[in-house]
Amino acid sequence: MSDQNWREHKQSFLAASLAPAGWTLLFFIVPMAIVWAYSFGRNAGLTEIDISGTLDNYKRATEWLYLSIFAKSLVVAALVTLICLVIGFPVAMAITFASEKWRPWLLLGIMLPFWTNLLIRTYALMMLLGTQGYANKGLGALWGGASWLKTLVGLEPLPTWEPVQLLFNNFAVVFGLVYVHLPFMVLPLYSALDRLDRSLIEASLDLGAGHFRTIMRIVVPLAMPGIFAGVMITLIPALGAYLTPDLMGGTDSQMIANVIERQFKRANDWPFGAALSFILIYAMFALIALQGLRKKPVGT
């Protein structure tokens, strides 16, 4: 829309934007502002909060216990993002170079988990990884087969199979978060790869570059906007993940979102929970700002 058209239709634009702006203000900005105000208060009773402007909640959040949980949450989120990138990039490339017949079906397979409630998917994953789940049953069958082969050649059989503890530990948390967030990485990557000029790839191969070198020198640099978008879309939700660590993690596998939940529900310390929440939000804003600085041209 040109500047002239904007001036001519300014009232129409403002009228159209009034409803979404009001909705955002009423149901997002105002509730977030209330929580932010709580972070500068203290409990004055069982249900009353005195907003006095104190910084004690933020000072308490800098204690080593909470800083270590923040750091662990960031490490877990970064690891989850890295695994999603390593898995998601080949998947996105496979979808991009698939035939027109199969591409919609492959995309449907990526988006299909969004049609199922996260809680149901998490419980299904727990059934898969449990001591009596299909993963342990498969490993037990392989163990029994190896034991049978040893007896077949006259060797002592293997000891009795003991199920592997695949749940309620850090492995389960990382595995569950990768399972949940992988589509968030694949879709931006596919969007970026689908816009690539394939003639550049063909030219690279014709000039003698191998497939791996072509991917690293041609495909990856051109797909960098999609990579950064996928990293941000995956990292931020993984950093604030609550349900997966709560159900699949043990006592040593809790993340910062679980600590925040306990402050609001169990400890009834809303001011401190609000402070932790906004420290997490500030960290996410910092990540988004870093991405914005990356896009800013040099010298501007």
N, C-alpha and C positions, 0 to 999 in steps of 0.2 A: 504494500500500500504506500503510495507516494505521500509526501508531506501535505500536498493540497487535499488529497482525499481524507487524510487524517483530520485536517481542520474542518472539512465539511461534515464528517461523520463523528465528530468528537462526542456529541451528546449520546448518539447511539452506542458508541463504544463504552462510555461511562455507564449507561443504563445496563448494558449486557454484563459488565464486570461487577456490578453492584452486588448481585446475589452471591457469586463465589467469594468475593472479598468479605462480605458479611459473614458467610459460613466459616471462612478461615479465621476471621477475627473471633467469632463467638465460640467455636468449638476447638480451636487450636491455640491461638495466641493468648486468649484470656486464661484458659486452664494452665498453660505453661507459665504464664506470668504469676499465677497464684502459687504454683509449686516453687517457682524461683524465689518468691517472697518468703515462703516457708523456710527456705535454706538459710535465711538470716534470722531465724527465730529460735525459740526454745519451748519445751513443753511446760505449760503453766497449769496443767491438770490432766485428767484422763482423756479429755476430748478437746481441750483448749490449747492453742498455740499462741505464744506472745511473740509477735514479730518486732524485735527490738533492734535489729540491725547488727547483731553480733556476728563475728566471724569465727566463733568457736567451732561450729560444725565443719567449716573448711579446714581449720587447724587440725581438728581430730582426723579428718580424712587424709592428712599428710603423715599420720603415724605409719610405722613400718609395716604393720599387719595389712593395712588397706593398700599401701603403695605396692606391696608384693603381690596382692591379688590383682590390682590394676595391671602390673607388669606381666603377670602370668596370663591374664585375659588377652593382653595385646599379643603376646607370643603365640598363644593358641590361635587367635584370629589370623595372625600373619601366616602361621603354618597351614591353616585351613585354606587360606587364600592361595598360597603357593601350590598346594596339592590340587586345588580346583583349576588353577591355571595350567599345570602340567597335564592334567587329564582333559581339561576342557578345550585346549587349543587343538589337539588332534581331532577331537570330536567335531569341533566347529569346522575344521578343514574338510573332514569327511562329508559333512552335510553340505558344505559349499560346493564341493566338486561331485556330489551325487547327481544322478540324472534327475530331470524334471519330474519324472514319475515318482521317485522315491523321496525327494526332498521334503514335500509336505508331511509325509508320514514320519520321517525322522524328526522334523520339528515338533510334530504332535507328540512323539515319544518323549522329547525333552520337556515339553510344557505339561504333560499329563499329570505329574505329581502335584501341580498347583491346583488341580481339581479335587484333591483329597485333603482333608483336614490334617494339619501338622501333627496334632496329638495322635491321630489314628496311624499316621505314617511312623511316628516315633515308637508307638507300641508294637507295630509290625516289625520294626527293626530290632526291638528288644527281644521279640520272640525268635528272630533269626539268630541273634548272638547269644542267647541264654545258654546255660549249661546243658539244657535238654533241647536246644534249638537246632535248626538244620545245619548251621555251620559246624557245631560240635559233632553232630551225627555224621556229617560228611568226613570230618577229620578222623572220627572214630572208625569209620568204614575203611579209610585209607590205612590207618594204623593196623586194623585187623587183617587187611590184605597183605601188608608188609610182614606181619607176624606169620601168616600162613605160608608166604614164600620162603621165609627163613626155615620153618619146619620142613618144607618140601625138599630143601637141599641138605637137610640133616643138622641144622643149627638150632640153638635154643630159641624158643618163641620170645617175642617182645613182652615186656611187663604189661599188666592189665592197663587198659586205656583210662586215663583220668581226664575228664573234661577240662578244657582250657577256660580260664576266667576272662571272657571277652567283654563283660559288662562291669559297670561301676568302677571305672578307672579312667585314666587320661586317654588311653587308646579309644575307648568307647565314645568319649566326648568328641575327639577329633574325627573319628569315623562318622559319627552321627551328624556333625556339622558339615562335613564334606558332602554327605548324602543329601542334606537339606539345601545347601547353597550352591551346589554344582550348576543347576540351571541358570542361576544368576550370572555365572561366568560365561556359560556357553552362548547365551543369546546375544550379549553385546559383541562377543568375538565373531559370531556368525554374521552379525550386521556389518561389522567392519570388513571381514573377509569377502563378503558377497559383493562389495563395491570395488574390489581390486581390479585393476586392469590386467587381465590374464595374459595379454600379449607380452607384458614385462617378464612374466614367469617363463613363457615359451622362449623369449629371447635369451634369458639367462641360461636355460637348458641348452639351447642351440649353440651358445658360445662356449660350452664345455663345463659350466658349473654343475656340480652334482645336485641331487635333490636336497640334501641337508644344507649345503651352502646357499642354495637358492632360497630356502625357507628362512635361514638366518640373515641373509643379506638383502633379500627383496621382500619376502612376505611379512616378516616380523616388523621391520621399520614402517611399512605402509599400514600395518594393522595396529600400530602403537596407540592411536586414539581408542580403539575398541579394547585393547589390553588395559589401559588405564581406567576406562569406564568399568570394565569387568572387575578389576581389582577393587575399586572404590565401592561398587555395588555389593561385592562379596565381603570385603573387610569390615565395613561399618555394621551390617546386620550381625555378622559373626561376633564382633566385639561386644555387642549388646545382647547376645543370645541368652535366653533364660530357660526355656522349656527343655531343650536337649541336655544341657549340663545337669539340670535338676533331676531328670528321670534316668539318665544313662551314666551320670558321673557319681563317684563315691564322695566320701567326706573330704578327700584331698583334691577333688576335681571340680570344685565349685568356681564359678566365674563371678565377676563383679556384679552382674545383673542379679545373681542369686543372693548376694549380700544386700543389695538394695531392696529386694523383695522381702527379706527377713526384717529389715528396718521398718517397713510399712505394715507388715502383717503380724509379725510375732513380737518384735521389740517395742512396737507402738512409738517409735522415735521418728516421726515424720520429718522434722527439720534435718536430722542427719541423713535420712534417706534421700531427701530432696537435694542436699548438698552433694552427695555421691552421684545422684542422677545428673546434676548439671556439670559436675566435673567430667563425667562421661560424655555429655553433650559438647562441652568445650573441646574435648579431645577429638570428637568427630568433626567439629567445625574446623579445627586445625588441619585435619587430614584433607578436608575439602578445600581449604585455603591453599594448601601445598599443591594440590592438583591445579588450582587456578593460576598459581604462580608459574607452574610448569608450562601452561599454555600462553603465558604473557610473553610477547616478543621481547628480545633483548634490546635494551636501550629505551624502553617505554616506561 
